[in-house]
């Protein structure tokens, strides 16, 4: 389980060799808006409709999973 520790360089996950960082994840609606913007503006060459739908769905599933893993399930 990952600890919630704010701004501590001493808090480490030794098995991963990284510092624990706290923060918040975007809501699913906000994450969807970000995914749409990325899929329309930042990916070259442009995605077709099916590729864009899969990209957005994958982005949403990632946010859902992160919310479950970090205990922020809404």
N, CA, C and O atoms as a Tripos MOL2 file, in Angstrom:
@<TRIPOS>MOLECULE
protein
  296   295    74     0     0
PROTEIN
NO_CHARGES

@<TRIPOS>ATOM
      1 N           0.8490   -1.1810    0.0000 N.3       1 UNK1
      2 CA          0.0000    0.0000    0.0000 C.3       1 UNK1
      3 C           0.8910    1.2400    0.0000 C.2       1 UNK1
      4 O           1.9460    1.2420    0.6340 O.2       1 UNK1
      5 N           0.4940    2.2520   -0.6770 N.am      2 UNK2
      6 CA          1.2740    3.4830   -0.7660 C.3       2 UNK2
      7 C           0.8140    4.4430    0.3140 C.2       2 UNK2
      8 O          -0.3810    4.6680    0.5070 O.2       2 UNK2
      9 N           1.7900    5.0050    1.0140 N.am      3 UNK3
     10 CA          1.4850    5.9560    2.0790 C.3       3 UNK3
     11 C           1.2010    7.3340    1.4890 C.2       3 UNK3
     12 O           1.7070    7.6820    0.4220 O.2       3 UNK3
     13 N           0.3800    8.1160    2.2020 N.am      4 UNK4
     14 CA          0.1850    9.5140    1.8320 C.3       4 UNK4
     15 C           1.1330   10.3550    2.6620 C.2       4 UNK4
     16 O           0.9430   10.5070    3.8690 O.2       4 UNK4
     17 N           2.1410   10.8950    2.0300 N.am      5 UNK5
     18 CA          3.1250   11.7350    2.6960 C.3       5 UNK5
     19 C           3.3090   12.9680    1.8370 C.2       5 UNK5
     20 O           3.5430   12.8620    0.6330 O.2       5 UNK5
     21 N           3.2060   14.1320    2.4450 N.am      6 UNK6
     22 CA          3.3270   15.3620    1.6720 C.3       6 UNK6
     23 C           4.7370   15.9150    1.7400 C.2       6 UNK6
     24 O           5.3050   16.0770    2.8200 O.2       6 UNK6
     25 N           5.2970   16.2040    0.5690 N.am      7 UNK7
     26 CA          6.5660   16.9110    0.4260 C.3       7 UNK7
     27 C           7.6800   16.3770    1.3110 C.2       7 UNK7
     28 O           8.3800   17.1560    1.9590 O.2       7 UNK7
     29 N           7.8530   15.0930    1.3480 N.am      8 UNK8
     30 CA          8.9170   14.5120    2.1500 C.3       8 UNK8
     31 C           9.8640   13.7450    1.2500 C.2       8 UNK8
     32 O           9.4760   12.7600    0.6220 O.2       8 UNK8
     33 N          11.1050   14.1970    1.1890 N.am      9 UNK9
     34 CA         12.0950   13.4900    0.4030 C.3       9 UNK9
     35 C          12.5840   12.2410    1.1240 C.2       9 UNK9
     36 O          13.2280   11.3810    0.5240 O.2       9 UNK9
     37 N          12.2800   12.1470    2.3940 N.am     10 UNK10
     38 CA         12.7310   11.0050    3.1720 C.3      10 UNK10
     39 C          11.8130    9.8060    3.0030 C.2      10 UNK10
     40 O          12.2550    8.6650    3.1460 O.2      10 UNK10
     41 N          10.5490   10.0440    2.7020 N.am     11 UNK11
     42 CA          9.6000    8.9470    2.5430 C.3      11 UNK11
     43 C           9.8790    8.2460    1.2230 C.2      11 UNK11
     44 O           9.7750    8.8570    0.1600 O.2      11 UNK11
     45 N          10.2280    6.9880    1.2840 N.am     12 UNK12
     46 CA         10.5810    6.2510    0.0860 C.3      12 UNK12
     47 C           9.8180    4.9430    0.0260 C.2      12 UNK12
     48 O           9.4250    4.3900    1.0530 O.2      12 UNK12
     49 N           9.6170    4.4630   -1.1690 N.am     13 UNK13
     50 CA          9.1450    3.1090   -1.3820 C.3      13 UNK13
     51 C          10.3990    2.3240   -1.7560 C.2      13 UNK13
     52 O          10.7790    2.2930   -2.9270 O.2      13 UNK13
     53 N          11.0500    1.6880   -0.7760 N.am     14 UNK14
     54 CA         12.3350    1.0530   -1.0530 C.3      14 UNK14
     55 C          12.2800    0.0260   -2.1820 C.2      14 UNK14
     56 O          13.2360   -0.1030   -2.9470 O.2      14 UNK14
     57 N          11.1720   -0.7040   -2.2940 N.am     15 UNK15
     58 CA         11.0990   -1.7010   -3.3460 C.3      15 UNK15
     59 C          11.0700   -1.0690   -4.7350 C.2      15 UNK15
     60 O          11.4290   -1.7140   -5.7200 O.2      15 UNK15
     61 N          10.6450    0.1870   -4.8140 N.am     16 UNK16
     62 CA         10.6280    0.8920   -6.0880 C.3      16 UNK16
     63 C          11.7710    1.8900   -6.2230 C.2      16 UNK16
     64 O          12.1150    2.2980   -7.3330 O.2      16 UNK16
     65 N          12.3530    2.2810   -5.1080 N.am     17 UNK17
     66 CA         13.4350    3.2470   -5.1330 C.3      17 UNK17
     67 C          12.9890    4.6540   -5.4770 C.2      17 UNK17
     68 O          13.7500    5.4230   -6.0650 O.2      17 UNK17
     69 N          11.7500    5.0000   -5.1110 N.am     18 UNK18
     70 CA         11.2330    6.3310   -5.4180 C.3      18 UNK18
     71 C          10.6440    6.9800   -4.1830 C.2      18 UNK18
     72 O          10.3000    6.3040   -3.2130 O.2      18 UNK18
     73 N          10.5320    8.2880   -4.2280 N.am     19 UNK19
     74 CA          9.8970    9.0350   -3.1470 C.3      19 UNK19
     75 C           8.3840    8.9430   -3.3010 C.2      19 UNK19
     76 O           7.8630    8.8820   -4.4140 O.2      19 UNK19
     77 N           7.6910    8.9340   -2.1720 N.am     20 UNK20
     78 CA          6.2380    8.9520   -2.1820 C.3      20 UNK20
     79 C           5.7910   10.3940   -2.3630 C.2      20 UNK20
     80 O           6.2950   11.2960   -1.6940 O.2      20 UNK20
     81 N           4.8600   10.6050   -3.2520 N.am     21 UNK21
     82 CA          4.3650   11.9480   -3.5400 C.3      21 UNK21
     83 C           2.8480   11.9330   -3.3700 C.2      21 UNK21
     84 O           2.1760   10.9880   -3.7820 O.2      21 UNK21
     85 N           2.3270   12.9790   -2.7650 N.am     22 UNK22
     86 CA          0.8730   13.0570   -2.6480 C.3      22 UNK22
     87 C           0.3430   14.0570   -3.6620 C.2      22 UNK22
     88 O           1.0640   14.9380   -4.1300 O.2      22 UNK22
     89 N          -0.8980   13.9040   -3.9820 N.am     23 UNK23
     90 CA         -1.5300   14.8030   -4.9350 C.3      23 UNK23
     91 C          -2.9280   14.3230   -5.1920 C.2      23 UNK23
     92 O          -3.4210   13.4220   -4.5130 O.2      23 UNK23
     93 N          -3.5640   14.9150   -6.1590 N.am     24 UNK24
     94 CA         -4.9160   14.4810   -6.4860 C.3      24 UNK24
     95 C          -4.9950   14.1980   -7.9700 C.2      24 UNK24
     96 O          -4.2490   14.7560   -8.7750 O.2      24 UNK24
     97 N          -5.9060   13.3300   -8.3060 N.am     25 UNK25
     98 CA         -6.1420   12.9800   -9.6980 C.3      25 UNK25
     99 C          -7.3310   13.7910  -10.2120 C.2      25 UNK25
    100 O          -8.2030   14.1810   -9.4360 O.2      25 UNK25
    101 N          -7.3600   14.0390  -11.5070 N.am     26 UNK26
    102 CA         -8.5080   14.7680  -12.0470 C.3      26 UNK26
    103 C          -9.7680   13.9170  -11.9890 C.2      26 UNK26
    104 O          -9.6940   12.6900  -11.9290 O.2      26 UNK26
    105 N         -10.9140   14.5650  -12.0070 N.am     27 UNK27
    106 CA        -12.1770   13.8370  -12.1000 C.3      27 UNK27
    107 C         -12.2310   13.1510  -13.4620 C.2      27 UNK27
    108 O         -11.4680   13.4870  -14.3670 O.2      27 UNK27
    109 N         -13.1210   12.2080  -13.5950 N.am     28 UNK28
    110 CA        -13.2540   11.5020  -14.8680 C.3      28 UNK28
    111 C         -13.6710   12.4730  -15.9750 C.2      28 UNK28
    112 O         -13.2040   12.3520  -17.1080 O.2      28 UNK28
    113 N         -14.5340   13.4210  -15.6640 N.am     29 UNK29
    114 CA        -14.9500   14.4140  -16.6650 C.3      29 UNK29
    115 C         -13.7720   15.2780  -17.1160 C.2      29 UNK29
    116 O         -13.5930   15.5220  -18.3090 O.2      29 UNK29
    117 N         -12.9720   15.7370  -16.1530 N.am     30 UNK30
    118 CA        -11.8060   16.5570  -16.5000 C.3      30 UNK30
    119 C         -10.7870   15.7460  -17.2970 C.2      30 UNK30
    120 O         -10.1940   16.2520  -18.2500 O.2      30 UNK30
    121 N         -10.5870   14.4980  -16.9080 N.am     31 UNK31
    122 CA         -9.6450   13.6350  -17.6240 C.3      31 UNK31
    123 C         -10.1190   13.3920  -19.0550 C.2      31 UNK31
    124 O          -9.3090   13.3270  -19.9790 O.2      31 UNK31
    125 N         -11.4250   13.2590  -19.2330 N.am     32 UNK32
    126 CA        -11.9740   13.0590  -20.5750 C.3      32 UNK32
    127 C         -11.7110   14.2800  -21.4450 C.2      32 UNK32
    128 O         -11.3470   14.1460  -22.6130 O.2      32 UNK32
    129 N         -11.8950   15.4680  -20.8800 N.am     33 UNK33
    130 CA        -11.6140   16.7020  -21.6320 C.3      33 UNK33
    131 C         -10.1540   16.7690  -22.0460 C.2      33 UNK33
    132 O          -9.8400   17.1770  -23.1640 O.2      33 UNK33
    133 N          -9.2640   16.3710  -21.1520 N.am     34 UNK34
    134 CA         -7.8320   16.3580  -21.4590 C.3      34 UNK34
    135 C          -7.5500   15.3520  -22.5770 C.2      34 UNK34
    136 O          -6.8150   15.6520  -23.5180 O.2      34 UNK34
    137 N          -8.1340   14.1680  -22.4700 N.am     35 UNK35
    138 CA         -7.9220   13.1320  -23.4890 C.3      35 UNK35
    139 C          -8.4090   13.5900  -24.8600 C.2      35 UNK35
    140 O          -7.7460   13.3570  -25.8700 O.2      35 UNK35
    141 N          -9.5590   14.2350  -24.8900 N.am     36 UNK36
    142 CA        -10.0880   14.7310  -26.1660 C.3      36 UNK36
    143 C          -9.1350   15.7690  -26.7500 C.2      36 UNK36
    144 O          -8.8300   15.7400  -27.9420 O.2      36 UNK36
    145 N          -8.6750   16.6730  -25.9170 N.am     37 UNK37
    146 CA         -7.7720   17.7170  -26.4140 C.3      37 UNK37
    147 C          -6.4590   17.1210  -26.9230 C.2      37 UNK37
    148 O          -5.9620   17.5130  -27.9780 O.2      37 UNK37
    149 N          -5.9050   16.1820  -26.1750 N.am     38 UNK38
    150 CA         -4.6650   15.5280  -26.6180 C.3      38 UNK38
    151 C          -4.9010   14.8130  -27.9380 C.2      38 UNK38
    152 O          -4.1000   14.9310  -28.8650 O.2      38 UNK38
    153 N          -6.0030   14.0720  -28.0250 N.am     39 UNK39
    154 CA         -6.2590   13.2870  -29.2380 C.3      39 UNK39
    155 C          -6.5120   14.1690  -30.4540 C.2      39 UNK39
    156 O          -6.2710   13.7380  -31.5820 O.2      39 UNK39
    157 N          -6.9880   15.3820  -30.2560 N.am     40 UNK40
    158 CA         -7.2660   16.2760  -31.3830 C.3      40 UNK40
    159 C          -6.0870   17.1770  -31.7440 C.2      40 UNK40
    160 O          -5.9210   17.5470  -32.9060 O.2      40 UNK40
    161 N          -5.2710   17.5290  -30.7550 N.am     41 UNK41
    162 CA         -4.2590   18.5500  -31.0030 C.3      41 UNK41
    163 C          -2.8110   18.0830  -30.9090 C.2      41 UNK41
    164 O          -1.9330   18.6900  -31.5220 O.2      41 UNK41
    165 N          -2.5460   17.0280  -30.1630 N.am     42 UNK42
    166 CA         -1.1550   16.7200  -29.8630 C.3      42 UNK42
    167 C          -0.6240   15.4520  -30.5280 C.2      42 UNK42
    168 O           0.5710   15.1710  -30.4370 O.2      42 UNK42
    169 N          -1.4620   14.7020  -31.1780 N.am     43 UNK43
    170 CA         -1.0110   13.4510  -31.7730 C.3      43 UNK43
    171 C          -0.8850   13.6280  -33.2730 C.2      43 UNK43
    172 O          -1.8190   14.0600  -33.9490 O.2      43 UNK43
    173 N           0.2970   13.2820  -33.7820 N.am     44 UNK44
    174 CA          0.5530   13.3970  -35.2080 C.3      44 UNK44
    175 C           0.9970   12.0360  -35.7190 C.2      44 UNK44
    176 O           1.8700   11.4350  -35.0940 O.2      44 UNK44
    177 N           0.4710   11.5240  -36.7830 N.am     45 UNK45
    178 CA         -0.6020   12.0630  -37.6070 C.3      45 UNK45
    179 C          -1.9430   11.9720  -36.8800 C.2      45 UNK45
    180 O          -2.0800   11.2040  -35.9270 O.2      45 UNK45
    181 N          -2.9250   12.7430  -37.3180 N.am     46 UNK46
    182 CA         -4.2300   12.7540  -36.6410 C.3      46 UNK46
    183 C          -4.8590   11.3620  -36.5740 C.2      46 UNK46
    184 O          -4.6870   10.5370  -37.4710 O.2      46 UNK46
    185 N          -5.5820   11.1330  -35.4980 N.am     47 UNK47
    186 CA         -6.2680    9.8580  -35.3080 C.3      47 UNK47
    187 C          -7.5870    9.8450  -36.0770 C.2      47 UNK47
    188 O          -8.2450   10.8740  -36.2300 O.2      47 UNK47
    189 N          -7.9590    8.6530  -36.5600 N.am     48 UNK48
    190 CA         -9.3000    8.5550  -37.1420 C.3      48 UNK48
    191 C         -10.2930    8.4050  -35.9840 C.2      48 UNK48
    192 O          -9.8790    8.3360  -34.8270 O.2      48 UNK48
    193 N         -11.5780    8.3530  -36.2760 N.am     49 UNK49
    194 CA        -12.6130    8.3400  -35.2320 C.3      49 UNK49
    195 C         -12.4660    7.1410  -34.2910 C.2      49 UNK49
    196 O         -12.6030    7.2870  -33.0770 O.2      49 UNK49
    197 N         -12.1870    5.9560  -34.8500 N.am     50 UNK50
    198 CA        -12.0510    4.7500  -34.0280 C.3      50 UNK50
    199 C         -10.8290    4.8510  -33.1210 C.2      50 UNK50
    200 O         -10.9040    4.5170  -31.9390 O.2      50 UNK50
    201 N          -9.7080    5.3080  -33.6680 N.am     51 UNK51
    202 CA         -8.4870    5.4630  -32.8720 C.3      51 UNK51
    203 C          -8.6890    6.4830  -31.7530 C.2      51 UNK51
    204 O          -8.2430    6.2690  -30.6260 O.2      51 UNK51
    205 N          -9.3560    7.5830  -32.0650 N.am     52 UNK52
    206 CA         -9.6170    8.6040  -31.0580 C.3      52 UNK52
    207 C         -10.5040    8.0620  -29.9510 C.2      52 UNK52
    208 O         -10.2530    8.3200  -28.7740 O.2      52 UNK52
    209 N         -11.5410    7.3110  -30.3140 N.am     53 UNK53
    210 CA        -12.4340    6.7240  -29.3090 C.3      53 UNK53
    211 C         -11.6740    5.7650  -28.4000 C.2      53 UNK53
    212 O         -11.8810    5.7680  -27.1870 O.2      53 UNK53
    213 N         -10.7980    4.9450  -28.9730 N.am     54 UNK54
    214 CA        -10.0110    4.0060  -28.1740 C.3      54 UNK54
    215 C          -9.0230    4.7440  -27.2680 C.2      54 UNK54
    216 O          -8.8210    4.3470  -26.1200 O.2      54 UNK54
    217 N          -8.4120    5.8080  -27.7750 N.am     55 UNK55
    218 CA         -7.4850    6.5970  -26.9650 C.3      55 UNK55
    219 C          -8.2050    7.1990  -25.7650 C.2      55 UNK55
    220 O          -7.7130    7.1160  -24.6390 O.2      55 UNK55
    221 N          -9.3550    7.7970  -25.9950 N.am     56 UNK56
    222 CA        -10.1240    8.4340  -24.9190 C.3      56 UNK56
    223 C         -10.5890    7.3850  -23.9090 C.2      56 UNK56
    224 O         -10.4960    7.6050  -22.7010 O.2      56 UNK56
    225 N         -11.0860    6.2520  -24.3920 N.am     57 UNK57
    226 CA        -11.5400    5.1820  -23.4910 C.3      57 UNK57
    227 C         -10.3820    4.6560  -22.6420 C.2      57 UNK57
    228 O         -10.5520    4.4030  -21.4490 O.2      57 UNK57
    229 N          -9.2180    4.4940  -23.2470 N.am     58 UNK58
    230 CA         -8.0500    4.0340  -22.4960 C.3      58 UNK58
    231 C          -7.6290    5.0440  -21.4390 C.2      58 UNK58
    232 O          -7.2550    4.6660  -20.3290 O.2      58 UNK58
    233 N          -7.6880    6.3090  -21.7750 N.am     59 UNK59
    234 CA         -7.3520    7.3790  -20.8340 C.3      59 UNK59
    235 C          -8.3130    7.3440  -19.6460 C.2      59 UNK59
    236 O          -7.8920    7.4670  -18.4950 O.2      59 UNK59
    237 N          -9.6080    7.1740  -19.9310 N.am     60 UNK60
    238 CA        -10.6140    7.1040  -18.8670 C.3      60 UNK60
    239 C         -10.3830    5.8910  -17.9690 C.2      60 UNK60
    240 O         -10.4710    5.9990  -16.7460 O.2      60 UNK60
    241 N         -10.0900    4.7500  -18.5650 N.am     61 UNK61
    242 CA         -9.8440    3.5420  -17.7740 C.3      61 UNK61
    243 C          -8.6160    3.7020  -16.8880 C.2      61 UNK61
    244 O          -8.5940    3.2090  -15.7600 O.2      61 UNK61
    245 N          -7.6120    4.3780  -17.3860 N.am     62 UNK62
    246 CA         -6.4070    4.6360  -16.5890 C.3      62 UNK62
    247 C          -6.7480    5.4720  -15.3670 C.2      62 UNK62
    248 O          -6.3070    5.1530  -14.2630 O.2      62 UNK62
    249 N          -7.5180    6.5290  -15.5380 N.am     63 UNK63
    250 CA         -7.9080    7.3790  -14.4100 C.3      63 UNK63
    251 C          -8.7540    6.5930  -13.4090 C.2      63 UNK63
    252 O          -8.5640    6.7250  -12.2000 O.2      63 UNK63
    253 N          -9.6880    5.7770  -13.9060 N.am     64 UNK64
    254 CA        -10.5010    4.9510  -13.0070 C.3      64 UNK64
    255 C          -9.6080    4.0210  -12.1890 C.2      64 UNK64
    256 O          -9.7780    3.8970  -10.9760 O.2      64 UNK64
    257 N          -8.6640    3.3710  -12.8530 N.am     65 UNK65
    258 CA         -7.7610    2.4320  -12.1810 C.3      65 UNK65
    259 C          -6.9190    3.1490  -11.1350 C.2      65 UNK65
    260 O          -6.7670    2.6610  -10.0150 O.2      65 UNK65
    261 N          -6.3700    4.3070  -11.4960 N.am     66 UNK66
    262 CA         -5.5540    5.0640  -10.5380 C.3      66 UNK66
    263 C          -6.3770    5.4820   -9.3250 C.2      66 UNK66
    264 O          -5.8760    5.4550   -8.2010 O.2      66 UNK66
    265 N          -7.6300    5.8670   -9.5390 N.am     67 UNK67
    266 CA         -8.5000    6.2230   -8.4170 C.3      67 UNK67
    267 C          -8.7460    5.0280   -7.4990 C.2      67 UNK67
    268 O          -8.8000    5.1890   -6.2800 O.2      67 UNK67
    269 N          -8.8940    3.8500   -8.0620 N.am     68 UNK68
    270 CA         -9.0890    2.6470   -7.2450 C.3      68 UNK68
    271 C          -7.8100    2.3240   -6.4860 C.2      68 UNK68
    272 O          -7.8560    2.0670   -5.2830 O.2      68 UNK68
    273 N          -6.6800    2.3330   -7.1640 N.am     69 UNK69
    274 CA         -5.4070    1.9770   -6.5490 C.3      69 UNK69
    275 C          -5.0420    2.9270   -5.4170 C.2      69 UNK69
    276 O          -4.5430    2.4940   -4.3780 O.2      69 UNK69
    277 N          -5.2850    4.2010   -5.6100 N.am     70 UNK70
    278 CA         -4.8860    5.1880   -4.6060 C.3      70 UNK70
    279 C          -6.0120    5.5620   -3.6600 C.2      70 UNK70
    280 O          -5.8840    6.5240   -2.9030 O.2      70 UNK70
    281 N          -7.1140    4.8200   -3.6870 N.am     71 UNK71
    282 CA         -8.1790    5.0100   -2.7150 C.3      71 UNK71
    283 C          -9.0160    6.2520   -2.9000 C.2      71 UNK71
    284 O          -9.6330    6.7300   -1.9480 O.2      71 UNK71
    285 N          -9.0490    6.7850   -4.1050 N.am     72 UNK72
    286 CA         -9.8420    7.9880   -4.3690 C.3      72 UNK72
    287 C         -11.0570    7.6540   -5.2070 C.2      72 UNK72
    288 O         -11.5950    8.5240   -5.8920 O.2      72 UNK72
    289 N         -11.4970    6.4050   -5.1640 N.am     73 UNK73
    290 CA        -12.6140    5.9740   -6.0000 C.3      73 UNK73
    291 C         -13.8540    6.8090   -5.7150 C.2      73 UNK73
    292 O         -14.2800    6.9420   -4.5680 O.2      73 UNK73
    293 N         -14.4260    7.3680   -6.7770 N.am     74 UNK74
    294 CA        -15.5780    8.2660   -6.6100 C.3      74 UNK74
    295 C         -16.8380    7.5970   -7.0310 C.2      74 UNK74
    296 O         -17.9090    8.1980   -6.9600 O.2      74 UNK74
@<TRIPOS>BOND
     1     1     2 1
     2     2     3 1
     3     3     4 2
     4     3     5 am
     5     5     6 1
     6     6     7 1
     7     7     8 2
     8     7     9 am
     9     9    10 1
    10    10    11 1
    11    11    12 2
    12    11    13 am
    13    13    14 1
    14    14    15 1
    15    15    16 2
    16    15    17 am
    17    17    18 1
    18    18    19 1
    19    19    20 2
    20    19    21 am
    21    21    22 1
    22    22    23 1
    23    23    24 2
    24    23    25 am
    25    25    26 1
    26    26    27 1
    27    27    28 2
    28    27    29 am
    29    29    30 1
    30    30    31 1
    31    31    32 2
    32    31    33 am
    33    33    34 1
    34    34    35 1
    35    35    36 2
    36    35    37 am
    37    37    38 1
    38    38    39 1
    39    39    40 2
    40    39    41 am
    41    41    42 1
    42    42    43 1
    43    43    44 2
    44    43    45 am
    45    45    46 1
    46    46    47 1
    47    47    48 2
    48    47    49 am
    49    49    50 1
    50    50    51 1
    51    51    52 2
    52    51    53 am
    53    53    54 1
    54    54    55 1
    55    55    56 2
    56    55    57 am
    57    57    58 1
    58    58    59 1
    59    59    60 2
    60    59    61 am
    61    61    62 1
    62    62    63 1
    63    63    64 2
    64    63    65 am
    65    65    66 1
    66    66    67 1
    67    67    68 2
    68    67    69 am
    69    69    70 1
    70    70    71 1
    71    71    72 2
    72    71    73 am
    73    73    74 1
    74    74    75 1
    75    75    76 2
    76    75    77 am
    77    77    78 1
    78    78    79 1
    79    79    80 2
    80    79    81 am
    81    81    82 1
    82    82    83 1
    83    83    84 2
    84    83    85 am
    85    85    86 1
    86    86    87 1
    87    87    88 2
    88    87    89 am
    89    89    90 1
    90    90    91 1
    91    91    92 2
    92    91    93 am
    93    93    94 1
    94    94    95 1
    95    95    96 2
    96    95    97 am
    97    97    98 1
    98    98    99 1
    99    99   100 2
   100    99   101 am
   101   101   102 1
   102   102   103 1
   103   103   104 2
   104   103   105 am
   105   105   106 1
   106   106   107 1
   107   107   108 2
   108   107   109 am
   109   109   110 1
   110   110   111 1
   111   111   112 2
   112   111   113 am
   113   113   114 1
   114   114   115 1
   115   115   116 2
   116   115   117 am
   117   117   118 1
   118   118   119 1
   119   119   120 2
   120   119   121 am
   121   121   122 1
   122   122   123 1
   123   123   124 2
   124   123   125 am
   125   125   126 1
   126   126   127 1
   127   127   128 2
   128   127   129 am
   129   129   130 1
   130   130   131 1
   131   131   132 2
   132   131   133 am
   133   133   134 1
   134   134   135 1
   135   135   136 2
   136   135   137 am
   137   137   138 1
   138   138   139 1
   139   139   140 2
   140   139   141 am
   141   141   142 1
   142   142   143 1
   143   143   144 2
   144   143   145 am
   145   145   146 1
   146   146   147 1
   147   147   148 2
   148   147   149 am
   149   149   150 1
   150   150   151 1
   151   151   152 2
   152   151   153 am
   153   153   154 1
   154   154   155 1
   155   155   156 2
   156   155   157 am
   157   157   158 1
   158   158   159 1
   159   159   160 2
   160   159   161 am
   161   161   162 1
   162   162   163 1
   163   163   164 2
   164   163   165 am
   165   165   166 1
   166   166   167 1
   167   167   168 2
   168   167   169 am
   169   169   170 1
   170   170   171 1
   171   171   172 2
   172   171   173 am
   173   173   174 1
   174   174   175 1
   175   175   176 2
   176   175   177 am
   177   177   178 1
   178   178   179 1
   179   179   180 2
   180   179   181 am
   181   181   182 1
   182   182   183 1
   183   183   184 2
   184   183   185 am
   185   185   186 1
   186   186   187 1
   187   187   188 2
   188   187   189 am
   189   189   190 1
   190   190   191 1
   191   191   192 2
   192   191   193 am
   193   193   194 1
   194   194   195 1
   195   195   196 2
   196   195   197 am
   197   197   198 1
   198   198   199 1
   199   199   200 2
   200   199   201 am
   201   201   202 1
   202   202   203 1
   203   203   204 2
   204   203   205 am
   205   205   206 1
   206   206   207 1
   207   207   208 2
   208   207   209 am
   209   209   210 1
   210   210   211 1
   211   211   212 2
   212   211   213 am
   213   213   214 1
   214   214   215 1
   215   215   216 2
   216   215   217 am
   217   217   218 1
   218   218   219 1
   219   219   220 2
   220   219   221 am
   221   221   222 1
   222   222   223 1
   223   223   224 2
   224   223   225 am
   225   225   226 1
   226   226   227 1
   227   227   228 2
   228   227   229 am
   229   229   230 1
   230   230   231 1
   231   231   232 2
   232   231   233 am
   233   233   234 1
   234   234   235 1
   235   235   236 2
   236   235   237 am
   237   237   238 1
   238   238   239 1
   239   239   240 2
   240   239   241 am
   241   241   242 1
   242   242   243 1
   243   243   244 2
   244   243   245 am
   245   245   246 1
   246   246   247 1
   247   247   248 2
   248   247   249 am
   249   249   250 1
   250   250   251 1
   251   251   252 2
   252   251   253 am
   253   253   254 1
   254   254   255 1
   255   255   256 2
   256   255   257 am
   257   257   258 1
   258   258   259 1
   259   259   260 2
   260   259   261 am
   261   261   262 1
   262   262   263 1
   263   263   264 2
   264   263   265 am
   265   265   266 1
   266   266   267 1
   267   267   268 2
   268   267   269 am
   269   269   270 1
   270   270   271 1
   271   271   272 2
   272   271   273 am
   273   273   274 1
   274   274   275 1
   275   275   276 2
   276   275   277 am
   277   277   278 1
   278   278   279 1
   279   279   280 2
   280   279   281 am
   281   281   282 1
   282   282   283 1
   283   283   284 2
   284   283   285 am
   285   285   286 1
   286   286   287 1
   287   287   288 2
   288   287   289 am
   289   289   290 1
   290   290   291 1
   291   291   292 2
   292   291   293 am
   293   293   294 1
   294   294   295 1
   295   295   296 2
@<TRIPOS>SUBSTRUCTURE
     1 UNK1         2 RESIDUE 1 A UNK
     2 UNK2         6 RESIDUE 1 A UNK
     3 UNK3        10 RESIDUE 1 A UNK
     4 UNK4        14 RESIDUE 1 A UNK
     5 UNK5        18 RESIDUE 1 A UNK
     6 UNK6        22 RESIDUE 1 A UNK
     7 UNK7        26 RESIDUE 1 A UNK
     8 UNK8        30 RESIDUE 1 A UNK
     9 UNK9        34 RESIDUE 1 A UNK
    10 UNK10       38 RESIDUE 1 A UNK
    11 UNK11       42 RESIDUE 1 A UNK
    12 UNK12       46 RESIDUE 1 A UNK
    13 UNK13       50 RESIDUE 1 A UNK
    14 UNK14       54 RESIDUE 1 A UNK
    15 UNK15       58 RESIDUE 1 A UNK
    16 UNK16       62 RESIDUE 1 A UNK
    17 UNK17       66 RESIDUE 1 A UNK
    18 UNK18       70 RESIDUE 1 A UNK
    19 UNK19       74 RESIDUE 1 A UNK
    20 UNK20       78 RESIDUE 1 A UNK
    21 UNK21       82 RESIDUE 1 A UNK
    22 UNK22       86 RESIDUE 1 A UNK
    23 UNK23       90 RESIDUE 1 A UNK
    24 UNK24       94 RESIDUE 1 A UNK
    25 UNK25       98 RESIDUE 1 A UNK
    26 UNK26      102 RESIDUE 1 A UNK
    27 UNK27      106 RESIDUE 1 A UNK
    28 UNK28      110 RESIDUE 1 A UNK
    29 UNK29      114 RESIDUE 1 A UNK
    30 UNK30      118 RESIDUE 1 A UNK
    31 UNK31      122 RESIDUE 1 A UNK
    32 UNK32      126 RESIDUE 1 A UNK
    33 UNK33      130 RESIDUE 1 A UNK
    34 UNK34      134 RESIDUE 1 A UNK
    35 UNK35      138 RESIDUE 1 A UNK
    36 UNK36      142 RESIDUE 1 A UNK
    37 UNK37      146 RESIDUE 1 A UNK
    38 UNK38      150 RESIDUE 1 A UNK
    39 UNK39      154 RESIDUE 1 A UNK
    40 UNK40      158 RESIDUE 1 A UNK
    41 UNK41      162 RESIDUE 1 A UNK
    42 UNK42      166 RESIDUE 1 A UNK
    43 UNK43      170 RESIDUE 1 A UNK
    44 UNK44      174 RESIDUE 1 A UNK
    45 UNK45      178 RESIDUE 1 A UNK
    46 UNK46      182 RESIDUE 1 A UNK
    47 UNK47      186 RESIDUE 1 A UNK
    48 UNK48      190 RESIDUE 1 A UNK
    49 UNK49      194 RESIDUE 1 A UNK
    50 UNK50      198 RESIDUE 1 A UNK
    51 UNK51      202 RESIDUE 1 A UNK
    52 UNK52      206 RESIDUE 1 A UNK
    53 UNK53      210 RESIDUE 1 A UNK
    54 UNK54      214 RESIDUE 1 A UNK
    55 UNK55      218 RESIDUE 1 A UNK
    56 UNK56      222 RESIDUE 1 A UNK
    57 UNK57      226 RESIDUE 1 A UNK
    58 UNK58      230 RESIDUE 1 A UNK
    59 UNK59      234 RESIDUE 1 A UNK
    60 UNK60      238 RESIDUE 1 A UNK
    61 UNK61      242 RESIDUE 1 A UNK
    62 UNK62      246 RESIDUE 1 A UNK
    63 UNK63      250 RESIDUE 1 A UNK
    64 UNK64      254 RESIDUE 1 A UNK
    65 UNK65      258 RESIDUE 1 A UNK
    66 UNK66      262 RESIDUE 1 A UNK
    67 UNK67      266 RESIDUE 1 A UNK
    68 UNK68      270 RESIDUE 1 A UNK
    69 UNK69      274 RESIDUE 1 A UNK
    70 UNK70      278 RESIDUE 1 A UNK
    71 UNK71      282 RESIDUE 1 A UNK
    72 UNK72      286 RESIDUE 1 A UNK
    73 UNK73      290 RESIDUE 1 A UNK
    74 UNK74      294 RESIDUE 1 A UNK
